């Protein structure tokens, strides 16, 4: 099992798909990485040589922000918004949708399960 950026990527999948198991690498970045390193798209992870795995690891370390660093950056950005006290920060603080979605009926993912109100009837 290959270990890249602190993540064990699955061995029986194609390299382009397996790289997407790393937080911060999607289809586009995975394709770019394989093209930079020069790996064919149909190659599987268990067919990679140690040198190719090292090349992939170095390309990711050099060009992309992934895993822990990316999670830390996102958390710091959210914390900064909350400290500023602007609208988006207040929405984060209250646990409500941040990007203008409707909250009257939907937004259960963000607000959590519905809480019944005692004595309320239609």
N, C-alpha and C positions, 0 to 999 in steps of 0.2 A: 504494500500500500504506500503510495507516494504521499509525502507530507510537504505541502507548500503553504507558506504564510501561516503556519501554525494549524493548518486544517488537513485532516486525512481525506484525500480525495478518492472517490471510488475507483477501483482498478479495472473493472470490466466495461466502463463507459468510454465513449469517444472523448478525446482531450478537450474539445471545445465545450462539451456538456459538463465534464468533470470540473473544469475550472470555474464554472458558475456556482459551485458549492462554496466558493470563497466569498465572504461578505464584501460587496463593493465591486465585484466583477460580474457583469451581465453578458448577454449574447454578443454585443458589439465589442466590448473589451476582450472577451475570450477569443473572438475571431482575430482581433488585432494582435494579440500576444502570439497566437500560433503562427500568424503570417510573419511577424518579426523574427521569431526563432526558426522558422522554416520547416514547420511540421505539417505534413499533409492532413487534411480535414478528417479523413476516414481512419486515422491512426488511433489506436486505443491506448489507455494509460499503461496497461501491463506490457505493451510493446515498446514503451519508451526506454531509452538507455539512460544510465545515470547522468551522462553529460547533458542530455536533453532536459532532464528534470532540473539540473542545476541552472541551465540557461533560462528555463521558464521562471524559476525562483528569482534569479537575478533581474530578469526583465520586470517582474512584478514589483520587486523591492525598489528598483530604480525609477519606474514610471508611474506607479499607481499608489493611492492611499487606500489600504484595505484593512479589514478586520478590526483590531483593537484601536488603531489610530483613527480610523474612520468613525467608529462608534463614539470615541472620545470627542472628536470634532463636532459630531452632530449633537451630543449631549451638552457640550460647551455652548454651541449656538443657541440651543433651547434655553439653557440657563441664563445666557446673556439677555435674551428677550424677556425672560421672567424678571430679571433684575432691573431692566429698564422700565418695566411697568407699562409698556405699550400694549395696544389691543391684542396682538398675537400672544404676547407674554401672559396677559391676563387669561386668555382662553386656555393656554397650556396649564396655567396654575389651577384653573377651575375644572380642568378635565373635560372641556367641551371642544367641539370641532373648531379648527383654527381657520379653515379656508372658506368661510362663508356658507357652509352647508345649512340646510334647514334643520332645526332642532325641535320643532313643535311635535312632530310625530316620529321622526326617524332618529338617527344618531345614537342608537342603542349600543353600538360597539364602543363608542367613546364614553357614553354616560354610564354604562353598566346596565344590569337588569332593572326593569321597571319597579319602582317602589309604590306599593298601593297607598292610597290616601284614605284615611279612616273617615267613614261617613259620607263619602262622595258617591252620589248616584246620578244616573242619567236623567 
